Amino acid sequence: MTVAVVTDSTADLPADLAAEKGIRVVPLNVHFGTEVFRDGIEIDADGFYERLIGGNVFPTTSQPSVGMFVDVYRQLSETHDAIISVHISSKISGTYNSAIQAKQAVGEGACRIDVIDTLQASMSLGLIALGVADAVRAGAEADEALETARTLSQNARLFGVVDTLEYLHKGGRIGRAVMLLGSVLKITPVLSLVDGEAFPVERTRTFARGLARLRSLCEGMAPLSGLCVIHSTEPELGDRLAADLADLAPGGRVIRARFGPIVGAYLGPRAIGIALVGRKPA
């Protein structure tokens, strides 16, 4: 049985890595006023952050249409017996619901379609998609690939440090009182996804302390079966963090990625994060 793997552009998968693993990425939409761009197709990270930093219009985002998912599923059904479709947390995006509606529209006659709400985002979602793709390439059939997706979703985590709370506030992810309090006290939150929703797991006094905390969080979940460092606008910062974490990565390999337009709209410039998949010692 041939199995296709689908995810969405919030996974922040590097394009070459997605292509290498045969992962189909469905784009979300970025809105600057009346202008609408498909993430990764009509706007890339460089163009997005240039607009974000230099413009005066705050971006908004929206999920892919049901029709876009229908087109992808129907196309893949022509060459595959099953589709495993893994997506951003339904608690912060309507993408999962669009995929579910598309599955219903395509019907059972085309091929088997499993849609998974991973409760993850960015490269914690990306690592899940990569893990499922690797399992499929190793010979996993649909049931085994589905179980892999569910297991990885439970073991994946995303942590991030932001330079300012402004973008989280503008995007409706924190209230004005929290934003002002954080600014006055100069608090740098370490953010994570808890049960699929953004949550400050710790509050540090400086950005540097926040970065140091990322390593201890990695150590607390080791040994790891996957590790990625993600940046928004400062690749050098990400490179330094990746070098610092290499001893914790499987085989010493830290995947490098970038927060794309969708996640970047809420984290802003100079954000840095880690995505990982923990595993129990043998």
C-alpha positions as CSV (number, residue, x, y, z in Angstrom):
1,M,0.0,0.0,0.0
2,T,1.4,3.4,-1.0
3,V,1.0,6.1,1.6
4,A,1.2,9.9,1.0
5,V,2.1,12.4,3.7
6,V,0.4,15.8,3.8
7,T,1.0,18.7,6.2
8,D,0.4,22.5,6.1
9,S,2.8,25.4,5.9
10,T,2.7,26.2,9.6
11,A,5.0,23.2,9.9
12,D,7.8,25.5,8.7
13,L,9.5,22.6,6.9
14,P,12.4,23.7,4.8
15,A,11.3,23.3,1.2
16,D,14.2,21.1,0.2
17,L,13.6,18.8,3.1
18,A,9.9,18.4,2.4
19,A,10.7,17.7,-1.2
20,E,13.3,15.1,-0.3
21,K,10.9,13.3,2.0
22,G,8.0,13.5,-0.4
23,I,5.8,15.6,1.9
24,R,3.0,17.6,0.4
25,V,2.6,21.0,2.1
26,V,-0.7,22.9,1.8
27,P,-0.3,26.6,2.2
28,L,-2.1,28.9,4.6
29,N,-2.9,32.5,3.7
30,V,-1.2,35.7,4.9
31,H,-3.2,38.9,4.7
32,F,-1.8,42.4,4.6
33,G,-4.8,44.6,4.5
34,T,-6.7,43.6,1.3
35,E,-3.6,41.7,-0.1
36,V,-3.7,38.0,0.3
37,F,-0.7,35.7,-0.2
38,R,-0.3,31.9,-0.1
39,D,2.4,31.1,2.4
40,G,5.6,29.8,0.8
41,I,4.2,30.3,-2.7
42,E,3.3,34.0,-3.2
43,I,5.3,35.2,-0.2
44,D,8.4,33.8,1.5
45,A,9.9,34.5,4.9
46,D,12.2,37.3,3.7
47,G,9.4,39.2,2.0
48,F,7.1,38.6,5.0
49,Y,9.5,40.0,7.6
50,E,10.4,42.9,5.4
51,R,6.7,43.9,5.3
52,L,6.3,43.1,9.0
53,I,9.1,45.2,10.2
54,G,9.0,48.0,7.6
55,G,5.3,48.4,7.1
56,N,2.4,49.8,9.1
57,V,-0.2,47.1,8.3
58,F,-0.3,44.2,10.8
59,P,-0.7,40.9,9.1
60,T,-3.5,38.4,9.8
61,T,-3.7,34.7,8.7
62,S,-6.3,32.3,7.6
63,Q,-6.5,28.5,7.0
64,P,-6.5,26.9,3.6
65,S,-9.8,26.5,1.9
66,V,-11.7,23.2,1.9
67,G,-11.3,23.2,-1.9
68,M,-7.6,23.4,-1.7
69,F,-7.4,20.3,0.4
70,V,-9.9,18.6,-1.8
71,D,-7.7,19.2,-4.8
72,V,-4.6,17.9,-3.0
73,Y,-6.4,14.8,-1.7
74,R,-7.9,13.9,-5.1
75,Q,-4.6,14.4,-6.8
76,L,-2.8,12.1,-4.4
77,S,-5.5,9.5,-4.5
78,E,-4.7,8.9,-8.1
79,T,-1.2,7.5,-7.1
80,H,-1.7,6.4,-3.5
81,D,-3.8,4.0,-1.5
82,A,-3.8,6.1,1.7
83,I,-3.1,9.6,2.9
84,I,-1.9,10.6,6.4
85,S,-2.6,14.3,6.8
86,V,-1.0,15.9,9.9
87,H,-1.9,19.5,10.9
88,I,-1.5,22.4,13.3
89,S,-3.5,22.4,16.5
90,S,-7.2,22.9,15.9
91,K,-7.2,25.2,19.0
92,I,-5.2,27.8,17.2
93,S,-6.1,27.4,13.6
94,G,-9.1,26.2,11.5
95,T,-6.8,24.2,9.2
96,Y,-7.6,20.9,10.7
97,N,-11.4,21.5,10.2
98,S,-10.8,22.4,6.6
99,A,-8.9,19.1,6.1
100,I,-11.7,17.2,7.8
101,Q,-14.4,18.8,5.6
102,A,-12.2,18.0,2.5
103,K,-11.9,14.4,3.6
104,Q,-15.7,14.2,3.8
105,A,-16.1,15.9,0.4
106,V,-13.7,13.5,-1.3
107,G,-15.5,10.5,0.2
108,E,-14.4,7.0,0.9
109,G,-14.2,5.9,-2.8
110,A,-11.0,7.7,-3.6
111,C,-8.6,6.4,-1.0
112,R,-8.2,6.1,2.7
113,I,-7.6,9.5,4.3
114,D,-6.6,10.0,8.0
115,V,-6.5,13.6,9.3
116,I,-4.7,14.1,12.6
117,D,-4.9,17.1,14.9
118,T,-1.4,17.0,16.3
119,L,-1.9,19.8,18.8
120,Q,1.4,21.1,17.6
121,A,2.7,23.9,15.3
122,S,5.9,25.0,13.5
123,M,8.7,22.4,13.5
124,S,7.2,20.3,16.2
125,L,4.5,19.6,13.5
126,G,7.3,19.4,11.0
127,L,9.1,16.7,12.9
128,I,5.9,14.7,13.1
129,A,5.5,14.9,9.3
130,L,9.2,13.9,8.8
131,G,8.8,11.0,11.2
132,V,5.7,9.7,9.4
133,A,7.4,10.2,6.0
134,D,10.5,8.2,7.2
135,A,8.2,5.4,8.5
136,V,6.5,5.2,5.1
137,R,9.8,5.2,3.2
138,A,10.9,2.3,5.5
139,G,7.8,0.3,4.5
140,A,5.1,1.3,6.9
141,E,1.5,0.8,5.7
142,A,-1.4,3.1,6.6
143,D,-2.2,1.7,10.1
144,E,1.4,1.8,11.2
145,A,2.0,5.3,9.7
146,L,-1.1,6.5,11.5
147,E,0.1,5.1,14.8
148,T,3.5,6.8,14.2
149,A,1.8,10.1,13.7
150,R,-0.2,9.8,16.9
151,T,2.8,8.7,19.0
152,L,5.0,11.5,17.6
153,S,2.2,14.0,18.3
154,Q,2.3,13.0,22.0
155,N,6.1,13.2,22.2
156,A,6.7,16.4,20.2
157,R,7.2,19.7,22.0
158,L,7.8,23.3,20.8
159,F,9.5,26.0,23.0
160,G,10.3,29.5,22.0
161,V,11.6,32.9,23.2
162,V,10.4,36.2,21.8
163,D,12.0,39.6,21.9
164,T,8.7,41.4,22.4
165,L,5.2,40.5,23.4
166,E,3.8,43.1,20.9
167,Y,3.0,40.6,18.1
168,L,1.4,38.1,20.4
169,H,-0.8,40.9,21.7
170,K,-1.7,42.2,18.3
171,G,-2.5,38.7,17.1
172,G,-4.9,38.2,19.9
173,R,-2.8,35.6,21.8
174,I,-2.3,37.6,25.0
175,G,-4.3,40.4,26.6
176,R,-3.2,44.0,26.8
177,A,-2.6,43.8,30.5
178,V,-0.2,40.9,30.2
179,M,1.6,42.7,27.3
180,L,2.0,45.9,29.3
181,L,3.1,44.1,32.5
182,G,5.7,42.1,30.6
183,S,7.0,45.3,29.0
184,V,7.3,47.2,32.2
185,L,9.0,44.3,34.1
186,K,11.1,43.4,31.1
187,I,9.9,39.8,31.2
188,T,11.0,37.4,28.4
189,P,8.6,34.5,28.4
190,V,9.6,31.0,27.4
191,L,6.5,29.9,25.4
192,S,5.3,26.5,24.6
193,L,2.2,24.7,23.3
194,V,0.2,23.1,26.2
195,D,-2.7,21.0,25.1
196,G,-2.5,22.7,21.7
197,E,-2.6,26.3,22.9
198,A,0.2,28.9,23.4
199,F,1.2,29.2,27.0
200,P,4.1,30.9,28.9
201,V,5.8,28.0,30.7
202,E,8.4,30.2,32.3
203,R,9.2,33.9,32.7
204,T,12.8,35.0,32.5
205,R,14.3,38.4,33.0
206,T,16.4,38.6,29.9
207,F,16.4,37.2,26.4
208,A,19.8,35.5,27.1
209,R,18.4,33.7,30.1
210,G,15.5,32.6,28.0
211,L,17.9,31.1,25.5
212,A,19.8,29.3,28.2
213,R,16.6,27.9,29.5
214,L,15.9,26.3,26.1
215,R,19.0,24.0,26.6
216,S,17.8,22.9,30.0
217,L,14.4,22.1,28.6
218,C,16.1,19.9,25.9
219,E,18.1,18.2,28.6
220,G,15.0,17.4,30.6
221,M,13.4,15.6,27.6
222,A,16.5,13.7,26.4
223,P,17.3,11.3,24.9
224,L,15.8,12.9,21.8
225,S,14.8,11.3,18.5
226,G,14.6,14.7,16.7
227,L,15.7,18.2,17.3
228,C,15.3,21.4,15.4
229,V,16.3,25.1,16.0
230,I,14.0,27.7,14.4
231,H,14.7,31.4,14.0
232,S,12.7,34.3,12.6
233,T,15.1,37.0,11.5
234,E,18.5,36.3,13.1
235,P,20.0,33.1,11.6
236,E,23.3,33.6,13.4
237,L,21.5,33.4,16.7
238,G,19.9,30.1,15.6
239,D,23.2,28.8,14.4
240,R,24.8,29.4,17.8
241,L,22.0,27.7,19.6
242,A,22.1,24.8,17.3
243,A,25.8,24.4,17.9
244,D,25.2,24.5,21.7
245,L,22.5,21.8,21.4
246,A,24.3,19.5,19.0
247,D,25.4,17.1,21.7
248,L,21.8,16.5,22.6
249,A,20.6,15.8,19.0
250,P,20.4,12.3,17.6
251,G,23.6,11.7,15.7
252,G,24.6,15.2,16.5
253,R,22.3,16.6,13.8
254,V,20.2,19.6,14.6
255,I,17.8,20.5,11.8
256,R,17.7,24.2,11.0
257,A,14.5,26.0,10.0
258,R,12.8,29.4,10.0
259,F,9.6,30.6,11.4
260,G,7.5,31.3,8.3
261,P,4.9,34.0,7.8
262,I,2.1,32.3,9.7
263,V,3.9,31.6,12.9
264,G,6.1,34.7,12.4
265,A,3.0,36.9,12.5
266,Y,2.6,36.0,16.2
267,L,6.2,35.7,17.3
268,G,7.7,38.7,15.4
269,P,11.3,39.4,14.6
270,R,14.2,38.0,16.6
271,A,12.2,35.0,17.8
272,I,14.1,31.8,18.5
273,G,12.7,28.3,19.2
274,I,13.4,24.6,19.5
275,A,11.2,21.7,18.4
276,L,12.0,18.3,19.6
277,V,10.7,14.8,19.9
278,G,11.5,13.1,23.2
279,R,11.9,9.4,23.7
280,K,12.2,7.1,26.6
281,P,15.6,5.4,27.3
282,A,15.8,1.9,25.9
